Amino acid sequence: MLTFRDCLGLSDLTEDEVQVIAEHEQIPDIVAAELGSGLVHSDDGISRIKAYMRDCIEHARLMGDFGRADALYSVYRDFEAAHPTSPPG
């Protein structure tokens, strides 16, 4: 039986990144690790994960939870640094 830590290790994502996916999709962390693993290895998955992160940042701001928004933005910046999107062309 695989544990969350096993799935996290196979996902190529950090725990914080998986938690953002779980929050956005309203699914358990272990399911988010599996979903995130599929996304991070697909053609448009990186862009989708970034969109999830931006949605969560915006939601936190709209709710007035600026500390959470800042924390999520930090996760987004780290993810962007690890997975830069190339400009079209």
N, C-alpha and C positions, 0 to 999 in steps of 0.2 A: 504494500500500500504506500502510495506517495504522500508525503507530508507537504504542507505549504512551503516549507523551506526547500524541499526537493523541486517543486514546481517553480519556485522563484529562481532557483539556480539554473533551471533549464530555459527560463524565459528571456534571458539577455536584457532584463529590466531591473531597476532597483525596486526595493520595497515601496518607496514613496511613489514611484511611477505606477506600480501596480495598484496602489491604494487610490490614486486619482482615477484610473480606469474603473475600479470598483465603485467609486463614488459616482462617477458620471453615468455608468450603466446600471447602477443600483443592483449590483451582483456581489456575491461573496468574493473575498480576496483570492481564494484558490481558483475560482472560475475566471477572475480577472487576469490572473497570471497566465492561464491557458489562452485566453482571448488575446492578451497583450503579446504573447509569444508568436501567435499566428500573425498578428498585425505587424509586429516589428520585422518580420521576415517576408512581408508581402510588398507588392509594388507601391500601393498607396497607403500602406499601414502607418508609416511614420507620420504622414500628414494627418491621418485620422486621429492618432494619439495626440498630436499637437492641438488639434481642434478640440478634443475632449478636455485637454488641459486649459485651453483658453476659455471654454464654456464654464468650467469649474471656477476659474479666476473671476470671470464676470459675475457668476452667480454669487460668489462670496462678497464681491463688491456691492452688488445690489442689495444683499442682506445686511450690509453695513459691517461685515466681519473683515475688516481691513487687515488684521493680523493673519487670518487664514489666507486671504488673497495674496499677501506678501509671501507667505510660506509656499503657496502653490506656484507663484511666479518664480520662486527660487528653483523649484522642481522643474518647471518649464525651461528655465535658462540652462540648467544642467543637462536636460534631455536634448535641447537644441545644440548644445556644444558637442554632445556625443553623437548626435544624428543630424548634422546640418543638411538642410535641403538646398539642392543646387538651383540656381536661378534658371528659368527657362531659356532655351536658346541653343 
